[in-house]
């Protein structure tokens, strides 16, 4: 049973410092009919990613010279929306959240099967256009309507001006009600590096955001002690 088909002529960048894994992935993806470019260290990988037009980047997290998360953060800072799939031997929740926090679309823990990797790639490429369209749409939940382009929102019909960081935090929380986002993940999504600022910076952003939303609405952004924040709409706002 051969590998499943994905879009023809898909261009894939694979950055992996383990030569055996790199050769295996390259051969498997090319056998599925796709163009593969490889790099074995972080600096070379970032250079390839910035100058190439890839449909997806597959990045090992632990790379010499520059980590996979640093590559991902640099790509997002440069405005690249190219999908990113991380490969890593680090599989605890904190590591996975960190990966998604810097802009990953998926995260696979080693060891994994090349067949599963191909299925994950398929899924990412299928949802890419839908995700782009969704990011440009107004996100509404209860009394909040968050603009899809400008960092503004309406609360009970009244326009509220947000800073870019407040906008990003609210959109992240609003997009996944009841999901808890740890502070390091929010920092990484704002600054491209979970160590860029103190966790207190997130607390300050959230404090200002709550004040702008107003007492009744702001209290729906709840603090999860020792972890981070979640958006918890009131029962009558869930229907």
ChimeraX commands (.cxc) that place a marker at each C-alpha (Angstrom):
marker #1 position 0.00,0.00,0.00 radius 0.5
marker #1 position 1.70,3.16,-1.20 radius 0.5
marker #1 position 1.72,6.64,0.33 radius 0.5
marker #1 position -1.45,8.67,0.02 radius 0.5
marker #1 position -1.57,11.41,-2.55 radius 0.5
marker #1 position -1.32,15.06,-1.65 radius 0.5
marker #1 position -1.36,18.06,-3.95 radius 0.5
marker #1 position 0.86,17.50,-7.01 radius 0.5
marker #1 position 4.20,19.31,-7.20 radius 0.5
marker #1 position 4.13,20.21,-3.52 radius 0.5
marker #1 position 7.41,21.87,-2.56 radius 0.5
marker #1 position 8.62,20.80,0.89 radius 0.5
marker #1 position 11.55,22.04,2.98 radius 0.5
marker #1 position 12.91,19.51,5.49 radius 0.5
marker #1 position 15.39,20.75,8.11 radius 0.5
marker #1 position 16.80,17.88,10.18 radius 0.5
marker #1 position 20.30,17.31,11.56 radius 0.5
marker #1 position 19.99,13.52,11.83 radius 0.5
marker #1 position 21.30,12.34,8.45 radius 0.5
marker #1 position 19.42,9.04,8.54 radius 0.5
marker #1 position 16.06,10.69,9.26 radius 0.5
marker #1 position 16.74,13.42,6.70 radius 0.5
marker #1 position 17.51,10.90,3.96 radius 0.5
marker #1 position 14.52,8.73,4.88 radius 0.5
marker #1 position 12.07,11.63,4.80 radius 0.5
marker #1 position 13.50,13.05,1.61 radius 0.5
marker #1 position 13.30,9.70,-0.19 radius 0.5
marker #1 position 9.79,8.98,1.08 radius 0.5
marker #1 position 8.37,12.37,0.16 radius 0.5
marker #1 position 10.04,12.35,-3.24 radius 0.5
marker #1 position 8.64,8.87,-3.88 radius 0.5
marker #1 position 5.20,10.40,-3.30 radius 0.5
marker #1 position 5.92,12.81,-6.15 radius 0.5
marker #1 position 6.95,15.95,-4.29 radius 0.5
marker #1 position 9.86,18.32,-4.61 radius 0.5
marker #1 position 12.03,18.23,-1.49 radius 0.5
marker #1 position 14.75,20.67,-0.40 radius 0.5
marker #1 position 16.84,19.74,2.64 radius 0.5
marker #1 position 19.07,21.43,5.19 radius 0.5
marker #1 position 20.93,19.92,8.13 radius 0.5
marker #1 position 21.37,22.93,10.41 radius 0.5
marker #1 position 19.23,25.83,11.56 radius 0.5
marker #1 position 21.01,28.68,9.82 radius 0.5
marker #1 position 20.95,26.94,6.45 radius 0.5
marker #1 position 17.33,25.96,7.04 radius 0.5
marker #1 position 16.26,29.53,7.77 radius 0.5
marker #1 position 18.12,30.80,4.71 radius 0.5
marker #1 position 16.35,28.25,2.51 radius 0.5
marker #1 position 12.98,28.99,4.10 radius 0.5
marker #1 position 13.30,32.74,3.54 radius 0.5
marker #1 position 14.41,32.56,-0.06 radius 0.5
marker #1 position 12.33,29.59,-1.24 radius 0.5
marker #1 position 8.62,29.37,-2.07 radius 0.5
marker #1 position 7.63,26.28,-0.11 radius 0.5
marker #1 position 4.19,24.83,0.44 radius 0.5
marker #1 position 5.24,23.55,3.87 radius 0.5
marker #1 position 8.34,23.53,6.11 radius 0.5
marker #1 position 9.17,20.49,8.25 radius 0.5
marker #1 position 11.51,21.51,11.05 radius 0.5
marker #1 position 13.31,19.51,13.69 radius 0.5
marker #1 position 13.11,21.43,16.95 radius 0.5
marker #1 position 16.66,20.76,18.19 radius 0.5
marker #1 position 19.05,21.89,15.46 radius 0.5
marker #1 position 22.65,23.16,15.51 radius 0.5
marker #1 position 23.21,26.93,15.18 radius 0.5
marker #1 position 19.51,27.85,15.23 radius 0.5
marker #1 position 16.60,25.87,16.68 radius 0.5
marker #1 position 13.44,24.98,14.82 radius 0.5
marker #1 position 11.44,27.31,17.05 radius 0.5
marker #1 position 13.82,30.17,16.20 radius 0.5
marker #1 position 13.35,29.44,12.50 radius 0.5
marker #1 position 9.57,29.42,12.92 radius 0.5
marker #1 position 9.61,32.68,14.88 radius 0.5
marker #1 position 11.82,34.35,12.26 radius 0.5
marker #1 position 9.50,33.23,9.46 radius 0.5
marker #1 position 6.42,34.56,11.24 radius 0.5
marker #1 position 8.21,37.83,12.06 radius 0.5
marker #1 position 9.03,38.14,8.36 radius 0.5
marker #1 position 5.33,37.81,7.56 radius 0.5
marker #1 position 5.54,34.29,6.17 radius 0.5
marker #1 position 2.37,32.22,6.46 radius 0.5
marker #1 position 4.02,29.04,5.14 radius 0.5
marker #1 position 2.71,26.07,7.16 radius 0.5
marker #1 position 5.19,24.62,9.66 radius 0.5
marker #1 position 5.29,21.11,11.05 radius 0.5
marker #1 position 7.69,20.43,13.94 radius 0.5
marker #1 position 9.50,17.15,14.55 radius 0.5
marker #1 position 10.86,16.59,18.03 radius 0.5
marker #1 position 11.90,14.05,20.61 radius 0.5
marker #1 position 10.42,16.45,23.19 radius 0.5
marker #1 position 6.83,15.40,23.66 radius 0.5
marker #1 position 5.54,16.84,26.91 radius 0.5
marker #1 position 2.68,19.34,26.90 radius 0.5
marker #1 position 4.91,22.33,27.58 radius 0.5
marker #1 position 7.12,21.57,24.56 radius 0.5
marker #1 position 4.12,21.07,22.31 radius 0.5
marker #1 position 2.46,24.30,23.48 radius 0.5
marker #1 position 5.74,26.11,22.88 radius 0.5
marker #1 position 5.79,24.83,19.32 radius 0.5
marker #1 position 2.28,25.98,18.59 radius 0.5
marker #1 position 3.02,29.25,20.38 radius 0.5
marker #1 position 5.65,30.23,17.79 radius 0.5
marker #1 position 3.33,29.51,14.90 radius 0.5
marker #1 position 3.48,25.77,14.21 radius 0.5
marker #1 position 0.60,24.13,12.38 radius 0.5
marker #1 position 1.35,20.66,13.74 radius 0.5
marker #1 position 3.82,18.88,16.02 radius 0.5
marker #1 position 4.99,15.28,15.71 radius 0.5
marker #1 position 6.93,13.45,18.40 radius 0.5
marker #1 position 9.75,11.10,17.44 radius 0.5
marker #1 position 9.71,8.25,16.62 radius 0.5
marker #1 position 7.01,8.52,13.99 radius 0.5
marker #1 position 6.15,6.77,10.75 radius 0.5
marker #1 position 6.75,8.50,7.40 radius 0.5
marker #1 position 3.23,7.45,6.41 radius 0.5
marker #1 position 1.76,9.36,9.34 radius 0.5
marker #1 position 3.88,12.38,8.43 radius 0.5
marker #1 position 2.43,12.34,4.92 radius 0.5
marker #1 position -1.11,12.20,6.33 radius 0.5
marker #1 position -0.34,15.16,8.61 radius 0.5
marker #1 position 1.02,17.13,5.63 radius 0.5
marker #1 position -2.16,16.38,3.70 radius 0.5
marker #1 position -4.29,17.68,6.54 radius 0.5
marker #1 position -2.28,20.90,6.92 radius 0.5
marker #1 position -2.39,21.69,3.21 radius 0.5
marker #1 position -6.12,20.99,3.01 radius 0.5
marker #1 position -7.00,23.37,5.83 radius 0.5
marker #1 position -4.60,26.12,4.75 radius 0.5
marker #1 position -7.02,28.07,2.50 radius 0.5
marker #1 position -9.83,27.73,5.03 radius 0.5
marker #1 position -7.56,28.97,7.83 radius 0.5
marker #1 position -6.51,32.02,5.78 radius 0.5
marker #1 position -10.12,32.87,5.05 radius 0.5
marker #1 position -11.05,32.44,8.69 radius 0.5
marker #1 position -8.25,34.76,9.82 radius 0.5
marker #1 position -9.77,37.52,7.69 radius 0.5
marker #1 position -13.28,37.11,9.05 radius 0.5
marker #1 position -14.86,38.83,11.99 radius 0.5
marker #1 position -14.80,36.56,15.04 radius 0.5
marker #1 position -17.93,36.88,17.16 radius 0.5
marker #1 position -18.75,35.44,20.55 radius 0.5
marker #1 position -21.55,36.76,22.73 radius 0.5
marker #1 position -21.19,40.56,23.06 radius 0.5
marker #1 position -17.74,40.61,21.40 radius 0.5
marker #1 position -17.18,41.05,17.65 radius 0.5
marker #1 position -13.48,41.01,16.79 radius 0.5
marker #1 position -12.48,42.50,13.44 radius 0.5
marker #1 position -10.55,40.15,11.18 radius 0.5
marker #1 position -8.16,42.75,9.81 radius 0.5
marker #1 position -7.87,45.76,12.12 radius 0.5
marker #1 position -6.91,45.47,15.81 radius 0.5
marker #1 position -10.34,46.63,16.91 radius 0.5
marker #1 position -13.42,45.03,18.32 radius 0.5
marker #1 position -16.98,45.89,19.20 radius 0.5
marker #1 position -18.42,45.19,22.62 radius 0.5
marker #1 position -22.20,45.39,22.70 radius 0.5
marker #1 position -22.00,47.40,19.50 radius 0.5
marker #1 position -19.46,49.92,20.79 radius 0.5
marker #1 position -16.06,50.06,19.06 radius 0.5
marker #1 position -13.08,49.38,21.32 radius 0.5
marker #1 position -9.56,50.23,20.15 radius 0.5
marker #1 position -6.98,47.56,21.00 radius 0.5
marker #1 position -3.21,47.52,20.76 radius 0.5
marker #1 position -1.81,44.84,18.41 radius 0.5
marker #1 position -0.78,42.70,21.40 radius 0.5
marker #1 position -4.19,43.01,23.06 radius 0.5
marker #1 position -5.83,42.11,19.75 radius 0.5
marker #1 position -3.68,39.00,19.30 radius 0.5
marker #1 position -4.31,37.80,22.86 radius 0.5
marker #1 position -8.07,38.30,22.57 radius 0.5
marker #1 position -8.25,36.60,19.17 radius 0.5
marker #1 position -6.28,33.62,20.47 radius 0.5
marker #1 position -8.46,33.25,23.57 radius 0.5
marker #1 position -11.72,33.93,21.75 radius 0.5
marker #1 position -10.93,31.41,19.03 radius 0.5
marker #1 position -10.70,28.56,21.55 radius 0.5
marker #1 position -13.19,29.18,24.39 radius 0.5
marker #1 position -12.40,27.28,27.61 radius 0.5
marker #1 position -8.93,26.29,26.39 radius 0.5
marker #1 position -6.22,27.35,28.82 radius 0.5
marker #1 position -3.27,29.19,27.26 radius 0.5
marker #1 position -0.15,29.31,29.39 radius 0.5
marker #1 position 1.70,32.59,29.65 radius 0.5
marker #1 position 4.79,31.31,27.83 radius 0.5
marker #1 position 2.62,30.28,24.87 radius 0.5
marker #1 position 1.03,33.73,24.71 radius 0.5
marker #1 position 4.45,35.37,24.96 radius 0.5
marker #1 position 5.75,33.22,22.11 radius 0.5
marker #1 position 2.77,34.09,19.92 radius 0.5
marker #1 position 3.35,37.81,20.52 radius 0.5
marker #1 position 7.14,38.05,20.49 radius 0.5
marker #1 position 8.30,34.90,18.68 radius 0.5
marker #1 position 10.18,33.68,21.75 radius 0.5
marker #1 position 8.70,32.54,25.04 radius 0.5
marker #1 position 11.65,34.07,26.91 radius 0.5
marker #1 position 11.43,37.46,25.19 radius 0.5
marker #1 position 9.70,39.15,28.11 radius 0.5
marker #1 position 8.67,38.40,31.68 radius 0.5
marker #1 position 5.35,36.57,32.16 radius 0.5
marker #1 position 4.23,39.73,33.96 radius 0.5
marker #1 position 4.07,41.42,30.54 radius 0.5
marker #1 position 1.15,39.17,29.62 radius 0.5
marker #1 position -0.55,40.01,32.91 radius 0.5
marker #1 position -0.28,43.71,32.06 radius 0.5
marker #1 position -1.73,43.19,28.56 radius 0.5
marker #1 position -4.62,41.16,29.98 radius 0.5
marker #1 position -5.27,43.76,32.69 radius 0.5
marker #1 position -5.59,46.52,30.08 radius 0.5
marker #1 position -7.66,44.27,27.81 radius 0.5
marker #1 position -10.15,43.50,30.57 radius 0.5
marker #1 position -10.49,47.20,31.37 radius 0.5
marker #1 position -11.19,48.05,27.72 radius 0.5
marker #1 position -13.79,45.29,27.37 radius 0.5
marker #1 position -15.64,46.48,30.46 radius 0.5
marker #1 position -16.29,44.76,33.75 radius 0.5
marker #1 position -19.02,42.31,32.64 radius 0.5
marker #1 position -17.23,41.21,29.48 radius 0.5
marker #1 position -13.68,41.49,30.79 radius 0.5
marker #1 position -14.35,39.02,33.58 radius 0.5
marker #1 position -14.88,36.31,30.93 radius 0.5
marker #1 position -11.09,36.33,30.51 radius 0.5
marker #1 position -10.27,34.19,33.52 radius 0.5
marker #1 position -6.94,33.67,35.25 radius 0.5
marker #1 position -5.90,30.05,35.70 radius 0.5
marker #1 position -3.59,30.31,38.67 radius 0.5
marker #1 position -0.07,29.07,38.01 radius 0.5
marker #1 position -0.70,28.54,34.30 radius 0.5
marker #1 position -2.25,31.33,32.27 radius 0.5
marker #1 position -5.61,32.47,30.92 radius 0.5
marker #1 position -8.75,31.24,29.24 radius 0.5
marker #1 position -11.86,32.78,27.74 radius 0.5
marker #1 position -14.84,31.40,29.66 radius 0.5
marker #1 position -18.11,32.81,28.29 radius 0.5
marker #1 position -21.11,32.97,30.57 radius 0.5
marker #1 position -23.67,30.15,30.21 radius 0.5
marker #1 position -26.16,32.38,28.42 radius 0.5
marker #1 position -23.49,33.38,25.86 radius 0.5
marker #1 position -22.79,29.80,24.76 radius 0.5
marker #1 position -25.93,29.30,22.76 radius 0.5
marker link #1:1,2 radius 0.2
marker link #1:2,3 radius 0.2
marker link #1:3,4 radius 0.2
marker link #1:4,5 radius 0.2
marker link #1:5,6 radius 0.2
marker link #1:6,7 radius 0.2
marker link #1:7,8 radius 0.2
marker link #1:8,9 radius 0.2
marker link #1:9,10 radius 0.2
marker link #1:10,11 radius 0.2
marker link #1:11,12 radius 0.2
marker link #1:12,13 radius 0.2
marker link #1:13,14 radius 0.2
marker link #1:14,15 radius 0.2
marker link #1:15,16 radius 0.2
marker link #1:16,17 radius 0.2
marker link #1:17,18 radius 0.2
marker link #1:18,19 radius 0.2
marker link #1:19,20 radius 0.2
marker link #1:20,21 radius 0.2
marker link #1:21,22 radius 0.2
marker link #1:22,23 radius 0.2
marker link #1:23,24 radius 0.2
marker link #1:24,25 radius 0.2
marker link #1:25,26 radius 0.2
marker link #1:26,27 radius 0.2
marker link #1:27,28 radius 0.2
marker link #1:28,29 radius 0.2
marker link #1:29,30 radius 0.2
marker link #1:30,31 radius 0.2
marker link #1:31,32 radius 0.2
marker link #1:32,33 radius 0.2
marker link #1:33,34 radius 0.2
marker link #1:34,35 radius 0.2
marker link #1:35,36 radius 0.2
marker link #1:36,37 radius 0.2
marker link #1:37,38 radius 0.2
marker link #1:38,39 radius 0.2
marker link #1:39,40 radius 0.2
marker link #1:40,41 radius 0.2
marker link #1:41,42 radius 0.2
marker link #1:42,43 radius 0.2
marker link #1:43,44 radius 0.2
marker link #1:44,45 radius 0.2
marker link #1:45,46 radius 0.2
marker link #1:46,47 radius 0.2
marker link #1:47,48 radius 0.2
marker link #1:48,49 radius 0.2
marker link #1:49,50 radius 0.2
marker link #1:50,51 radius 0.2
marker link #1:51,52 radius 0.2
marker link #1:52,53 radius 0.2
marker link #1:53,54 radius 0.2
marker link #1:54,55 radius 0.2
marker link #1:55,56 radius 0.2
marker link #1:56,57 radius 0.2
marker link #1:57,58 radius 0.2
marker link #1:58,59 radius 0.2
marker link #1:59,60 radius 0.2
marker link #1:60,61 radius 0.2
marker link #1:61,62 radius 0.2
marker link #1:62,63 radius 0.2
marker link #1:63,64 radius 0.2
marker link #1:64,65 radius 0.2
marker link #1:65,66 radius 0.2
marker link #1:66,67 radius 0.2
marker link #1:67,68 radius 0.2
marker link #1:68,69 radius 0.2
marker link #1:69,70 radius 0.2
marker link #1:70,71 radius 0.2
marker link #1:71,72 radius 0.2
marker link #1:72,73 radius 0.2
marker link #1:73,74 radius 0.2
marker link #1:74,75 radius 0.2
marker link #1:75,76 radius 0.2
marker link #1:76,77 radius 0.2
marker link #1:77,78 radius 0.2
marker link #1:78,79 radius 0.2
marker link #1:79,80 radius 0.2
marker link #1:80,81 radius 0.2
marker link #1:81,82 radius 0.2
marker link #1:82,83 radius 0.2
marker link #1:83,84 radius 0.2
marker link #1:84,85 radius 0.2
marker link #1:85,86 radius 0.2
marker link #1:86,87 radius 0.2
marker link #1:87,88 radius 0.2
marker link #1:88,89 radius 0.2
marker link #1:89,90 radius 0.2
marker link #1:90,91 radius 0.2
marker link #1:91,92 radius 0.2
marker link #1:92,93 radius 0.2
marker link #1:93,94 radius 0.2
marker link #1:94,95 radius 0.2
marker link #1:95,96 radius 0.2
marker link #1:96,97 radius 0.2
marker link #1:97,98 radius 0.2
marker link #1:98,99 radius 0.2
marker link #1:99,100 radius 0.2
marker link #1:100,101 radius 0.2
marker link #1:101,102 radius 0.2
marker link #1:102,103 radius 0.2
marker link #1:103,104 radius 0.2
marker link #1:104,105 radius 0.2
marker link #1:105,106 radius 0.2
marker link #1:106,107 radius 0.2
marker link #1:107,108 radius 0.2
marker link #1:108,109 radius 0.2
marker link #1:109,110 radius 0.2
marker link #1:110,111 radius 0.2
marker link #1:111,112 radius 0.2
marker link #1:112,113 radius 0.2
marker link #1:113,114 radius 0.2
marker link #1:114,115 radius 0.2
marker link #1:115,116 radius 0.2
marker link #1:116,117 radius 0.2
marker link #1:117,118 radius 0.2
marker link #1:118,119 radius 0.2
marker link #1:119,120 radius 0.2
marker link #1:120,121 radius 0.2
marker link #1:121,122 radius 0.2
marker link #1:122,123 radius 0.2
marker link #1:123,124 radius 0.2
marker link #1:124,125 radius 0.2
marker link #1:125,126 radius 0.2
marker link #1:126,127 radius 0.2
marker link #1:127,128 radius 0.2
marker link #1:128,129 radius 0.2
marker link #1:129,130 radius 0.2
marker link #1:130,131 radius 0.2
marker link #1:131,132 radius 0.2
marker link #1:132,133 radius 0.2
marker link #1:133,134 radius 0.2
marker link #1:134,135 radius 0.2
marker link #1:135,136 radius 0.2
marker link #1:136,137 radius 0.2
marker link #1:137,138 radius 0.2
marker link #1:138,139 radius 0.2
marker link #1:139,140 radius 0.2
marker link #1:140,141 radius 0.2
marker link #1:141,142 radius 0.2
marker link #1:142,143 radius 0.2
marker link #1:143,144 radius 0.2
marker link #1:144,145 radius 0.2
marker link #1:145,146 radius 0.2
marker link #1:146,147 radius 0.2
marker link #1:147,148 radius 0.2
marker link #1:148,149 radius 0.2
marker link #1:149,150 radius 0.2
marker link #1:150,151 radius 0.2
marker link #1:151,152 radius 0.2
marker link #1:152,153 radius 0.2
marker link #1:153,154 radius 0.2
marker link #1:154,155 radius 0.2
marker link #1:155,156 radius 0.2
marker link #1:156,157 radius 0.2
marker link #1:157,158 radius 0.2
marker link #1:158,159 radius 0.2
marker link #1:159,160 radius 0.2
marker link #1:160,161 radius 0.2
marker link #1:161,162 radius 0.2
marker link #1:162,163 radius 0.2
marker link #1:163,164 radius 0.2
marker link #1:164,165 radius 0.2
marker link #1:165,166 radius 0.2
marker link #1:166,167 radius 0.2
marker link #1:167,168 radius 0.2
marker link #1:168,169 radius 0.2
marker link #1:169,170 radius 0.2
marker link #1:170,171 radius 0.2
marker link #1:171,172 radius 0.2
marker link #1:172,173 radius 0.2
marker link #1:173,174 radius 0.2
marker link #1:174,175 radius 0.2
marker link #1:175,176 radius 0.2
marker link #1:176,177 radius 0.2
marker link #1:177,178 radius 0.2
marker link #1:178,179 radius 0.2
marker link #1:179,180 radius 0.2
marker link #1:180,181 radius 0.2
marker link #1:181,182 radius 0.2
marker link #1:182,183 radius 0.2
marker link #1:183,184 radius 0.2
marker link #1:184,185 radius 0.2
marker link #1:185,186 radius 0.2
marker link #1:186,187 radius 0.2
marker link #1:187,188 radius 0.2
marker link #1:188,189 radius 0.2
marker link #1:189,190 radius 0.2
marker link #1:190,191 radius 0.2
marker link #1:191,192 radius 0.2
marker link #1:192,193 radius 0.2
marker link #1:193,194 radius 0.2
marker link #1:194,195 radius 0.2
marker link #1:195,196 radius 0.2
marker link #1:196,197 radius 0.2
marker link #1:197,198 radius 0.2
marker link #1:198,199 radius 0.2
marker link #1:199,200 radius 0.2
marker link #1:200,201 radius 0.2
marker link #1:201,202 radius 0.2
marker link #1:202,203 radius 0.2
marker link #1:203,204 radius 0.2
marker link #1:204,205 radius 0.2
marker link #1:205,206 radius 0.2
marker link #1:206,207 radius 0.2
marker link #1:207,208 radius 0.2
marker link #1:208,209 radius 0.2
marker link #1:209,210 radius 0.2
marker link #1:210,211 radius 0.2
marker link #1:211,212 radius 0.2
marker link #1:212,213 radius 0.2
marker link #1:213,214 radius 0.2
marker link #1:214,215 radius 0.2
marker link #1:215,216 radius 0.2
marker link #1:216,217 radius 0.2
marker link #1:217,218 radius 0.2
marker link #1:218,219 radius 0.2
marker link #1:219,220 radius 0.2
marker link #1:220,221 radius 0.2
marker link #1:221,222 radius 0.2
marker link #1:222,223 radius 0.2
marker link #1:223,224 radius 0.2
marker link #1:224,225 radius 0.2
marker link #1:225,226 radius 0.2
marker link #1:226,227 radius 0.2
marker link #1:227,228 radius 0.2
marker link #1:228,229 radius 0.2
marker link #1:229,230 radius 0.2
marker link #1:230,231 radius 0.2
marker link #1:231,232 radius 0.2
marker link #1:232,233 radius 0.2
marker link #1:233,234 radius 0.2
marker link #1:234,235 radius 0.2
marker link #1:235,236 radius 0.2
marker link #1:236,237 radius 0.2
marker link #1:237,238 radius 0.2
marker link #1:238,239 radius 0.2
view
